[in-house]
Amino acid sequence: MDEQFRKQYERWKDAVDKTNERFPERKEQFTNHSGIEIDRLYLPDEQGQTNDYVEHIGFPGQFPFTRGIQPSMYRNRFWTMRQYAGFGSAEETNERFRYLLDQGQTGLSVAFDLPTQIGYDSDDYMSEGEVGKVGVAIDSLIDMETLLDGIPLDRVSTSMTINAPASVLLCMYIAVAEKQGVPKEKITGTIQNDILKEYIARGTYIYPPKPSMRLITNIFEYCASEVPKFNTISISGYHIREAGSTAVQEVAFTLANGMAYVDAAIESGLEIDQFAPRLAFFFNAHNNFFEETAKFRAARRIWAKLMKEKYQAQNEKSLRLRFHTQTGGSTLTAQQPDNNVVRVALQALSAVLGGTQSLHTNSRDEALALPTEESARIALRTQQIIAHESGVADTVDPLAGSYYVEEMTDQIEKEAMAYIDRIEEMGGAVQAVEEGYMQREIHQTAYETQKKIESKEDIIVGLNEFQLEEEVHEDLLRVDDALEKRQVEKTQQVRKERNQSTVDSKLNDLKQAAQDESINVMPYILECVKAYATVGEICHTLRDEFGEYTGV
């Protein structure tokens, strides 16, 4: 046995033992239905045990993390099953959260409505017709208290898909936890907080890039000392892929954005190992099964190398690319929506085989409307069947060593690095965004993809081939139009009952803090939130100081 291979193998076994002390494996013995024992890890034979394997693929839980970030992966614990949910009022969404937790979901994921995402209150004229339509309406701390009523924040991890106003919603979450008696040092979860991909692919931005990057680094700094278990950013490739990118572009642009956040944090005075362990990522799972699995493996390896070689990170946790996956929303069809159950199952399986840390499975009817309770349950059951019935979680990285998967992993890494190098030559991701480079690349790819669908070079079952005369779908979830009126009245009532002089004072303090780039605004936002200042009032205060971004 090669000496380097033997040393790494022994190191891996020691890591497994330590992990098992904290989280015992799910079973005493793993076997398949034929009674054949399943090993924890499969390796190349003696002739294949070379330094190249150790350096290029390696052992799970060890650099370069190609095979996963934990030594035993799902043998100890399954990924977090975190179903994305949110619609209408805080009361309705709280009811859906409780239902999903009762059905076995292991983490929350909050969808906010469009006005909340771009920093407007429900009673703002800009919000008319959009309140509660694509997520839950959150205007003040009262709404966040209602949203999380009865949910123990010391035991439930919460992800929030919020970007431009991420600082405000995180402060609301902290304030609710404190009201529950849970200190902020103990809460866990993730805020998306990834503004660069909003400029590139999604559009829910508020402020220009420079002040937006300041807010993000303020969050990094604040959470490093005050909220150490919370993931301060979820650097998102999901929306880049939804906008039409390839898998290679998804990896490249996401990691380039990640580098920009690292650079900004270092420039603000933070040490790399002070914040990097709390960085998290968010990827898409599309239909090409092996490409997707290889994509996740390649992304882990690229990030580990960048953090170790470019940024000289010393803490091994800084090298680990931890990521959440959501199945591909843009792959779902309104035609024959039951077909989406199959698509989602394949996509979810690719994410699990790729080593995801948490997973959301889309519902079959999401191309038509917000998911019904039944559809959300089927989506969750898809994950549970993969976890408990498929056997794919019984050994680590079961596709490793496949000629096809390893070659695909290498190719994605090579092509993604070519993009990353090009972006670095341009001056980094912020410069590339401002020049519209990534936007143009995605638009061109999306155009080419659409041409292939229209010409039937690419077959989408039920859409451009194998079609049926469509039936009318009666059982879709509809958000009550009366909700907007109720939410507006609720927000206006909050304004009547709060201490307005306190609100004005706290907003003025925030205004003053925003004028000095050396000041971290997070404590000031938290004070505004606790005084029941609204999302819109806080964001407008910052708008007045930072301005608004109007696009390339």
C-alpha positions as CSV (number, residue, x, y, z in Angstrom):
1,M,0.0,0.0,0.0
2,D,1.3,3.4,-0.9
3,E,2.6,5.3,2.2
4,Q,0.8,8.5,1.6
5,F,-2.4,6.6,0.9
6,R,-1.9,4.6,4.1
7,K,-1.4,7.7,6.2
8,Q,-4.5,9.4,4.8
9,Y,-6.5,6.2,5.2
10,E,-5.5,6.0,8.9
11,R,-6.4,9.7,9.3
12,W,-9.8,9.1,7.8
13,K,-10.5,6.1,10.1
14,D,-9.6,8.3,13.2
15,A,-12.0,11.0,11.9
16,V,-14.7,8.3,11.5
17,D,-14.2,7.2,15.1
18,K,-14.5,10.7,16.4
19,T,-17.6,11.4,14.4
20,N,-19.2,8.1,15.7
21,E,-18.6,9.2,19.2
22,R,-20.7,12.3,18.6
23,F,-23.2,10.9,16.2
24,P,-23.4,7.1,16.2
25,E,-24.1,5.5,12.9
26,R,-27.8,4.9,12.1
27,K,-27.4,1.1,12.1
28,E,-25.0,-1.4,13.7
29,Q,-24.6,-3.0,10.4
30,F,-25.6,-1.9,6.9
31,T,-26.7,-4.6,4.4
32,N,-28.7,-4.7,1.2
33,H,-31.8,-6.9,0.6
34,S,-29.6,-9.8,-0.3
35,G,-27.8,-9.6,3.1
36,I,-24.6,-8.4,1.6
37,E,-22.8,-6.1,4.0
38,I,-22.2,-2.6,2.7
39,D,-18.9,-1.0,3.6
40,R,-18.6,2.5,4.9
41,L,-16.3,3.5,2.0
42,Y,-15.1,1.9,-1.2
43,L,-11.6,2.5,-2.5
44,P,-9.5,1.7,-5.6
45,D,-7.7,-1.7,-5.5
46,E,-4.1,-1.9,-4.5
47,Q,-2.9,-1.2,-8.0
48,G,-4.9,2.1,-8.1
49,Q,-3.7,3.3,-4.7
50,T,-1.5,6.1,-5.8
51,N,-0.6,9.6,-4.6
52,D,-2.8,10.9,-7.5
53,Y,-5.9,9.4,-5.8
54,V,-5.1,11.0,-2.4
55,E,-4.4,14.4,-3.9
56,H,-7.0,14.5,-6.6
57,I,-10.0,12.6,-5.2
58,G,-9.0,11.8,-1.6
59,F,-11.0,10.6,1.4
60,P,-14.3,12.0,2.5
61,G,-13.9,14.7,5.2
62,Q,-10.4,15.5,3.9
63,F,-8.9,17.9,1.4
64,P,-9.8,18.3,-1.4
65,F,-13.3,17.1,-0.2
66,T,-14.2,15.6,-3.6
67,R,-16.0,12.7,-1.8
68,G,-17.8,14.9,0.7
69,I,-17.2,17.1,3.7
70,Q,-17.9,14.5,6.5
71,P,-15.9,11.3,6.9
72,S,-19.0,9.1,7.0
73,M,-21.5,11.4,5.4
74,Y,-25.1,10.0,5.7
75,R,-24.1,6.9,7.6
76,N,-24.4,9.0,10.8
77,R,-27.1,11.5,9.8
78,F,-29.2,12.2,6.8
79,W,-29.1,15.6,5.1
80,T,-31.5,18.2,6.5
81,M,-34.8,17.9,4.7
82,R,-35.7,21.6,4.5
83,Q,-38.8,22.3,2.4
84,Y,-39.1,25.9,1.2
85,A,-42.5,27.3,2.1
86,G,-44.2,30.7,2.5
87,F,-47.4,32.3,1.2
88,G,-50.1,34.7,2.2
89,S,-50.0,35.8,5.8
90,A,-47.7,34.9,8.7
91,E,-50.5,32.9,10.3
92,E,-51.0,30.7,7.2
93,T,-47.3,30.1,6.7
94,N,-46.9,29.2,10.4
95,E,-49.6,26.6,9.9
96,R,-47.8,25.1,6.8
97,F,-44.5,25.1,8.8
98,R,-46.1,23.2,11.7
99,Y,-47.6,20.7,9.2
100,L,-44.3,20.0,7.5
101,L,-42.5,19.6,10.8
102,D,-45.2,17.1,11.9
103,Q,-44.6,15.2,8.6
104,G,-40.9,14.8,9.3
105,Q,-39.3,17.9,7.9
106,T,-36.1,18.6,9.8
107,G,-35.6,22.3,9.0
108,L,-37.5,25.4,8.0
109,S,-37.0,27.4,4.8
110,V,-38.8,30.7,4.5
111,A,-40.1,32.2,1.2
112,F,-40.9,35.9,1.4
113,D,-43.2,37.8,-0.8
114,L,-41.9,40.2,-3.4
115,P,-42.5,43.5,-1.5
116,T,-40.5,42.1,1.5
117,Q,-37.7,41.0,-0.8
118,I,-37.2,44.5,-2.1
119,G,-37.8,46.4,1.1
120,Y,-41.4,47.7,0.8
121,D,-44.2,47.4,3.3
122,S,-47.5,45.9,2.4
123,D,-49.2,49.3,2.6
124,D,-46.8,50.9,0.2
125,Y,-48.3,51.7,-3.2
126,M,-45.4,49.8,-4.8
127,S,-46.7,46.6,-3.2
128,E,-50.2,46.6,-4.6
129,G,-51.3,43.3,-6.0
130,E,-48.1,41.4,-4.8
131,V,-48.7,41.1,-1.0
132,G,-48.4,37.4,0.0
133,K,-48.4,36.1,-3.5
134,V,-45.0,34.4,-3.9
135,G,-44.2,34.1,-0.2
136,V,-45.1,35.4,3.2
137,A,-45.6,39.1,3.9
138,I,-43.4,40.3,6.7
139,D,-43.6,44.0,7.6
140,S,-42.7,44.2,11.2
141,L,-41.5,42.2,14.2
142,I,-45.2,41.4,14.9
143,D,-45.3,39.4,11.7
144,M,-42.1,37.5,12.4
145,E,-43.4,36.7,15.9
146,T,-46.5,35.2,14.3
147,L,-44.5,33.4,11.6
148,L,-42.4,31.5,14.3
149,D,-45.1,31.1,16.9
150,G,-44.7,27.8,18.7
151,I,-41.6,26.8,16.8
152,P,-38.6,26.2,19.2
153,L,-35.8,28.2,17.7
154,D,-33.2,26.5,19.9
155,R,-34.0,23.2,18.1
156,V,-35.1,24.1,14.6
157,S,-32.7,25.5,12.0
158,T,-34.2,28.1,9.7
159,S,-33.1,29.2,6.2
160,M,-34.4,32.5,4.9
161,T,-34.3,33.3,1.2
162,I,-33.7,37.0,1.6
163,N,-31.0,39.2,0.1
164,A,-31.1,43.0,-0.1
165,P,-33.0,43.3,3.3
166,A,-31.2,40.2,4.8
167,S,-29.8,42.3,7.7
168,V,-33.3,43.4,8.7
169,L,-34.9,39.9,8.6
170,L,-32.0,38.4,10.5
171,C,-32.4,41.0,13.2
172,M,-36.1,40.1,13.3
173,Y,-35.2,36.5,13.8
174,I,-32.8,37.3,16.5
175,A,-35.4,39.4,18.3
176,V,-38.0,36.7,18.2
177,A,-35.5,34.2,19.5
178,E,-34.7,36.5,22.4
179,K,-38.4,36.8,23.1
180,Q,-38.5,33.0,23.3
181,G,-35.7,33.0,25.7
182,V,-33.2,31.6,23.2
183,P,-29.9,33.6,23.2
184,K,-28.6,34.6,19.8
185,E,-25.5,32.5,20.3
186,K,-27.6,29.4,20.1
187,I,-29.8,30.0,17.0
188,T,-28.9,28.1,13.8
189,G,-29.9,28.7,10.2
190,T,-28.9,30.5,7.1
191,I,-29.7,33.8,5.4
192,Q,-29.2,33.9,1.6
193,N,-27.7,37.4,1.7
194,D,-26.2,36.9,-1.8
195,I,-26.6,40.2,-3.6
196,L,-24.3,39.6,-6.5
197,K,-26.5,36.9,-8.0
198,E,-29.4,39.3,-7.7
199,Y,-27.7,41.7,-10.1
200,I,-26.8,38.7,-12.4
201,A,-29.9,36.6,-12.5
202,R,-32.8,37.4,-10.1
203,G,-33.4,41.2,-9.8
204,T,-34.5,41.6,-6.1
205,Y,-31.8,44.2,-5.3
206,I,-32.1,47.5,-3.6
207,Y,-28.8,49.3,-3.2
208,P,-25.8,49.6,-5.5
209,P,-23.0,47.0,-5.2
210,K,-20.6,48.9,-2.9
211,P,-23.0,49.6,0.0
212,S,-24.6,46.2,-0.6
213,M,-21.2,44.6,0.0
214,R,-20.7,46.7,3.1
215,L,-24.0,45.3,4.5
216,I,-22.9,41.8,3.8
217,T,-19.5,42.2,5.5
218,N,-21.2,43.9,8.4
219,I,-23.3,40.8,8.8
220,F,-20.2,38.6,8.6
221,E,-18.5,40.6,11.4
222,Y,-21.5,40.9,13.6
223,C,-22.4,37.2,13.4
224,A,-18.8,36.0,14.0
225,S,-19.0,37.4,17.5
226,E,-22.7,37.6,18.3
227,V,-24.4,34.8,16.3
228,P,-21.6,32.3,15.7
229,K,-23.8,29.3,14.7
230,F,-25.7,31.1,12.0
231,N,-24.6,30.8,8.3
232,T,-24.1,34.4,7.3
233,I,-24.5,33.9,3.5
234,S,-25.8,31.2,1.1
235,I,-23.9,32.0,-2.1
236,S,-26.4,31.0,-4.7
237,G,-25.9,29.2,-8.0
238,Y,-29.6,28.2,-7.9
239,H,-30.9,31.4,-9.5
240,I,-28.0,31.6,-11.9
241,R,-29.1,28.1,-13.2
242,E,-32.7,29.1,-13.2
243,A,-31.9,32.1,-15.4
244,G,-30.5,29.7,-18.0
245,S,-26.8,29.0,-17.3
246,T,-25.1,25.7,-17.8
247,A,-23.8,23.5,-14.9
248,V,-20.3,24.8,-15.6
249,Q,-21.4,28.4,-15.5
250,E,-23.4,27.8,-12.3
251,V,-20.3,26.5,-10.5
252,A,-18.0,29.2,-12.0
253,F,-20.1,32.2,-11.4
254,T,-21.2,31.1,-7.9
255,L,-17.6,30.5,-6.7
256,A,-16.5,33.7,-8.4
257,N,-19.1,35.5,-6.3
258,G,-18.0,33.6,-3.2
259,M,-14.4,34.9,-3.9
260,A,-15.8,38.5,-4.1
261,Y,-17.4,38.1,-0.7
262,V,-14.2,36.7,0.8
263,D,-12.2,39.6,-0.7
264,A,-14.6,42.2,0.6
265,A,-14.5,40.7,4.1
266,I,-10.7,40.6,4.2
267,E,-10.6,44.2,2.9
268,S,-12.9,45.2,5.8
269,G,-10.4,43.8,8.3
270,L,-11.6,40.3,8.9
271,E,-9.3,37.3,9.0
272,I,-10.2,34.5,6.6
273,D,-10.7,31.9,9.3
274,Q,-12.8,34.3,11.3
275,F,-15.7,34.1,8.8
276,A,-15.1,31.5,6.2
277,P,-16.3,28.5,8.2
278,R,-19.8,30.0,8.2
279,L,-20.0,30.5,4.4
280,A,-22.6,28.3,2.8
281,F,-23.6,27.7,-0.8
282,F,-26.9,26.9,-2.6
283,F,-27.0,24.9,-5.9
284,N,-29.6,23.7,-8.4
285,A,-30.2,20.1,-9.3
286,H,-31.2,19.7,-12.9
287,N,-32.2,16.7,-15.1
288,N,-28.9,15.4,-16.4
289,F,-28.2,13.0,-13.6
290,F,-24.5,12.3,-13.8
291,E,-23.6,15.9,-14.8
292,E,-25.3,17.2,-11.7
293,T,-23.6,14.7,-9.4
294,A,-20.2,15.5,-10.9
295,K,-21.0,19.2,-10.6
296,F,-21.3,19.0,-6.8
297,R,-18.1,17.0,-6.5
298,A,-16.2,19.5,-8.7
299,A,-17.5,22.5,-6.9
300,R,-16.3,21.1,-3.5
301,R,-12.8,20.5,-4.9
302,I,-12.5,23.9,-6.6
303,W,-13.5,25.8,-3.4
304,A,-11.2,23.7,-1.2
305,K,-8.2,24.5,-3.5
306,L,-9.1,28.2,-3.7
307,M,-9.4,28.6,0.0
308,K,-6.2,26.7,0.7
309,E,-4.0,28.0,-2.1
310,K,-5.3,31.5,-2.9
311,Y,-6.5,32.6,0.6
312,Q,-4.1,30.5,2.7
313,A,-7.0,29.4,5.1
314,Q,-5.6,27.4,8.0
315,N,-8.8,26.2,9.6
316,E,-10.0,23.0,7.8
317,K,-13.6,24.1,8.2
318,S,-12.8,27.1,5.9
319,L,-12.0,24.7,3.1
320,R,-15.3,22.8,3.2
321,L,-17.9,23.8,0.7
322,R,-21.2,23.2,2.5
323,F,-24.3,23.5,0.3
324,H,-28.0,23.3,0.2
325,T,-29.7,22.0,-3.0
326,Q,-33.1,22.7,-4.5
327,T,-34.4,20.8,-7.4
328,G,-34.8,22.7,-10.7
329,G,-37.8,24.9,-10.7
330,S,-37.3,25.8,-14.4
331,T,-37.4,22.1,-15.3
332,L,-41.0,21.8,-14.1
333,T,-43.8,21.8,-16.7
334,A,-47.3,23.0,-16.4
335,Q,-48.2,20.3,-18.9
336,Q,-48.8,16.9,-17.3
337,P,-47.6,18.1,-13.9
338,D,-47.5,14.6,-12.4
339,N,-44.4,14.1,-14.6
340,N,-42.7,16.6,-12.3
341,V,-42.7,14.0,-9.5
342,V,-40.3,11.9,-11.5
343,R,-38.1,14.8,-12.5
344,V,-37.8,15.9,-8.9
345,A,-37.0,12.4,-7.6
346,L,-34.1,12.1,-10.1
347,Q,-32.8,15.6,-9.3
348,A,-33.0,15.0,-5.6
349,L,-31.1,11.7,-6.0
350,S,-28.3,13.4,-7.9
351,A,-28.0,15.9,-5.1
352,V,-27.8,13.2,-2.4
353,L,-25.2,11.3,-4.5
354,G,-23.3,14.6,-4.9
355,G,-23.1,15.0,-1.1
356,T,-25.6,17.8,-0.3
357,Q,-26.0,19.0,3.3
358,S,-29.6,19.9,3.0
359,L,-32.3,19.6,0.3
360,H,-35.6,21.1,-0.9
361,T,-37.7,19.1,-3.3
362,N,-40.0,21.1,-5.5
363,S,-43.7,20.2,-5.6
364,R,-45.4,18.9,-8.8
365,D,-47.7,21.8,-9.2
366,E,-45.2,24.7,-8.8
367,A,-45.3,25.5,-12.6
368,L,-48.9,26.3,-12.1
369,A,-49.2,27.9,-8.6
370,L,-47.9,27.7,-5.1
371,P,-47.9,24.1,-3.9
372,T,-50.9,22.5,-2.2
373,E,-50.5,20.7,1.1
374,E,-50.7,17.4,-0.7
375,S,-48.1,18.3,-3.3
376,A,-45.7,19.6,-0.5
377,R,-46.2,16.3,1.3
378,I,-45.3,14.2,-1.8
379,A,-42.2,16.4,-2.3
380,L,-41.1,15.7,1.3
381,R,-41.9,12.0,0.9
382,T,-39.6,11.9,-2.1
383,Q,-36.7,12.8,0.1
384,Q,-37.7,10.4,2.8
385,I,-38.0,7.5,0.3
386,I,-34.5,8.3,-1.0
387,A,-33.2,8.4,2.6
388,H,-34.9,5.3,4.0
389,E,-35.6,3.0,1.1
390,S,-33.0,3.5,-1.7
391,G,-29.9,2.5,0.1
392,V,-27.8,5.3,-1.5
393,A,-27.1,6.8,1.9
394,D,-25.5,3.6,3.3
395,T,-22.0,4.2,1.8
396,V,-20.1,7.4,1.1
397,D,-19.9,8.8,-2.5
398,P,-21.1,5.5,-4.1
399,L,-20.4,6.8,-7.7
400,A,-16.7,7.5,-7.0
401,G,-14.4,5.6,-9.3
402,S,-16.9,5.6,-12.2
403,Y,-14.8,6.4,-15.3
404,Y,-17.7,8.6,-16.5
405,V,-18.3,10.4,-13.2
406,E,-14.6,11.1,-12.4
407,E,-14.0,12.3,-16.0
408,M,-17.1,14.5,-15.8
409,T,-15.9,15.9,-12.4
410,D,-12.5,16.8,-13.9
411,Q,-14.0,18.4,-17.0
412,I,-16.5,20.6,-15.0
413,E,-13.6,21.6,-12.7
414,K,-11.4,22.5,-15.7
415,E,-14.1,24.5,-17.6
416,A,-15.3,26.3,-14.4
417,M,-11.8,27.3,-13.5
418,A,-11.3,28.8,-17.0
419,Y,-14.4,31.0,-16.3
420,I,-13.1,31.9,-12.8
421,D,-9.7,32.9,-14.2
422,R,-11.4,35.1,-16.9
423,I,-13.4,36.8,-14.2
424,E,-10.4,37.4,-12.0
425,E,-8.6,38.9,-15.0
426,M,-11.5,41.4,-15.3
427,G,-11.0,42.5,-11.7
428,G,-13.3,40.0,-9.9
429,A,-17.0,39.3,-9.8
430,V,-18.2,42.8,-8.8
431,Q,-16.5,44.2,-11.8
432,A,-17.8,41.5,-14.0
433,V,-21.3,42.1,-12.8
434,E,-21.0,45.9,-13.4
435,E,-19.8,45.2,-16.9
436,G,-22.7,42.7,-17.5
437,Y,-20.3,39.9,-18.4
438,M,-22.0,37.1,-16.5
439,Q,-25.4,38.3,-17.5
440,R,-24.5,38.1,-21.2
441,E,-23.1,34.7,-20.9
442,I,-26.2,33.4,-19.2
443,H,-28.6,35.1,-21.7
444,Q,-26.7,33.5,-24.6
445,T,-26.9,30.0,-23.0
446,A,-30.6,30.4,-22.2
447,Y,-31.2,31.4,-25.8
448,E,-29.4,28.4,-27.2
449,T,-31.3,26.1,-24.8
450,Q,-34.7,27.5,-25.9
451,K,-33.7,27.0,-29.6
452,K,-33.0,23.3,-28.9
453,I,-36.3,22.8,-27.2
454,E,-38.2,24.5,-30.0
455,S,-36.4,22.5,-32.6
456,K,-37.0,19.3,-30.6
457,E,-33.2,18.6,-30.4
458,D,-33.9,18.5,-26.7
459,I,-37.1,16.6,-25.7
460,I,-39.1,17.7,-22.7
461,V,-41.7,15.0,-22.1
462,G,-45.2,16.4,-22.2
463,L,-44.0,19.8,-23.4
464,N,-42.6,19.4,-26.9
465,E,-43.2,15.6,-27.3
466,F,-45.6,13.0,-25.9
467,Q,-48.3,15.7,-25.4
468,L,-51.8,15.3,-24.2
469,E,-54.9,17.5,-24.4
470,E,-54.5,19.3,-21.1
471,E,-57.2,19.2,-18.5
472,V,-58.2,22.1,-16.3
473,H,-56.5,22.0,-12.9
474,E,-59.1,22.8,-10.2
475,D,-57.1,21.8,-7.1
476,L,-54.5,24.6,-7.1
477,L,-53.6,26.8,-4.1
478,R,-54.9,30.3,-4.5
479,V,-53.9,33.2,-2.2
480,D,-57.0,35.0,-1.0
481,D,-57.1,38.5,-2.5
482,A,-58.5,39.8,0.8
483,L,-55.2,38.9,2.5
484,E,-53.7,42.2,1.2
485,K,-56.3,44.3,2.9
486,R,-55.9,42.4,6.2
487,Q,-52.1,42.7,6.1
488,V,-52.2,46.5,5.3
489,E,-54.6,47.0,8.2
490,K,-52.3,45.0,10.5
491,T,-49.3,47.0,9.6
492,Q,-51.1,50.3,10.0
493,Q,-52.3,49.1,13.4
494,V,-48.7,48.4,14.4
495,R,-47.8,52.0,13.5
496,K,-50.6,53.3,15.7
497,E,-49.7,51.2,18.8
498,R,-45.9,51.5,18.8
499,N,-43.9,54.4,20.4
500,Q,-43.3,56.5,17.4
501,S,-40.8,58.8,19.1
502,T,-38.6,55.7,19.8
503,V,-39.0,54.5,16.3
504,D,-37.9,57.9,14.9
505,S,-34.9,58.0,17.3
506,K,-33.7,54.5,16.3
507,L,-34.1,55.2,12.6
508,N,-32.1,58.4,13.0
509,D,-29.4,56.5,14.8
510,L,-29.3,54.1,11.9
511,K,-29.1,56.9,9.4
512,Q,-26.1,58.4,11.2
513,A,-24.4,55.0,11.4
514,A,-24.9,54.4,7.7
515,Q,-23.0,57.6,6.9
516,D,-19.8,56.3,8.4
517,E,-18.4,53.3,6.6
518,S,-16.3,52.3,9.6
519,I,-19.5,51.6,11.7
520,N,-21.2,48.2,11.7
521,V,-24.9,49.0,11.2
522,M,-26.2,45.6,12.5
523,P,-26.7,46.7,16.1
524,Y,-28.6,49.8,14.9
525,I,-30.9,47.7,12.7
526,L,-31.6,45.4,15.6
527,E,-32.7,48.3,17.8
528,C,-35.0,49.6,15.0
529,V,-36.5,46.1,14.7
530,K,-37.1,45.9,18.5
531,A,-38.9,49.3,18.4
532,Y,-41.2,47.8,15.7
533,A,-39.9,49.9,12.8
534,T,-41.0,48.2,9.6
535,V,-39.0,46.6,6.9
536,G,-39.9,49.4,4.6
537,E,-38.9,52.1,7.0
538,I,-35.6,50.6,7.7
539,C,-34.8,50.0,4.0
540,H,-36.0,53.5,3.1
541,T,-33.6,54.9,5.7
542,L,-30.7,53.0,4.0
543,R,-32.0,53.9,0.5
544,D,-31.7,57.6,1.5
545,E,-28.0,57.1,2.3
546,F,-27.0,54.4,-0.2
547,G,-29.1,55.2,-3.2
548,E,-30.8,52.6,-5.4
549,Y,-29.3,50.3,-8.1
550,T,-30.8,50.8,-11.5
551,G,-29.0,48.1,-13.5
552,V,-26.2,47.8,-16.0
